[in-house]
Amino acid sequence: MLTGNAANAASNPAEACLQALNENDATTALAQAEQGLAQEPMQRDLLLCQGRAALSMGKANEALNSFSKAEPGAATANDRLLVHLFKGNAYKALGEYAEAQASYQAALLLAQQEKNHKFQVIASLLSGEALVQQSLLLEAQGYYESALKLAGNNNERADVNEHLAQLKAKQGRYDDAIAYQVKALVMQASDGDFDSYANAGLELGFLYIGAKDFSSAEKNLNKIIAKAKDAGDGYWVAKGYYYLGLNFIAANQAMKAKEVLAQALEIGEAIGAEKLTAEVNLQLQNLSQP
């Protein structure tokens, strides 16, 4: 006999779908949504959950169709805001960045009307990302700077600073990029979780590689690797060695690169980090070319 949350999920397909999504089980989520939609074809929450599940499975066209069907049932401004964000994500997955930016902009306008600062930050960052994909860097910067003014805590400010760092790197302005990333790293160190901190630290090292400051890159990457070892976090140790390998490649130190990439590969395989090990293998293959 089902009790508690399990019973509620079983009797409510929308809750069951969301529960499966929260457990990263998109297949089950999609099945739950389809089961519920067979009874209520235009149920907004089910359509949104169906779309999110489809999107996480790489079915962007199906996701966009679900989100579009949900749109007429979005009664409140907050409901419409979420639909626009989800549609933007589907357009982005399809590589239709102008359409994605238009959806994010619609969400931003609603967030402004509702004076919802959190969603203003989210929609501004997503709008900026879509503009970057269209190489509209100055326009993107305006959205990022607006998001920075609206950010209500260090986690949001760190996220915005990281976006600005990547933008400046694309412009070839590495001194500015590094300055923004250092701010992000400090904020993640004080208020973020370890994953956010480690990622920010490795990205700082990567920016130093772009600036051809290989000594600073090595120093910063080794610092993150050491902290990841202390935390017992194999993924960030492996990724740290991978970035360190990229640094040695850029510095024309092939033997050192092979050594640390081999360490990254060993750890990555042990923890089942398939995407990371594929990237490491590619670099090792390139190094083995005559």
Buried (B, 14 or more C-beta within 10 A) or exposed (E): EEEEEEEEBEEBBBBBBBBBBEEEBBEBBBBBBBEBBEEEEEBBBBBBBBBBBBBBBEBBEBBBBBBBBBBEBBEEBBBBBBBBBBBBBBBBBBEBBEBBBBBBBBBBBBBBEBEBBEBBBBBBBBBBBBBBBEEBBEBBBBBBBBBBEBBEEBBBBBBBBBBBBBBBBBEEBBEBBBBBBBBBBBBBBEBBEBEBBBBBBBBBBBBBBBBEBBEBBBEBBBBBBEBBEEBEBBBBBBBBBBBBBBBBBBBEBEEBBBBBBBBBBEBBBEBEBEEBBEBBBEBBEEBEEE
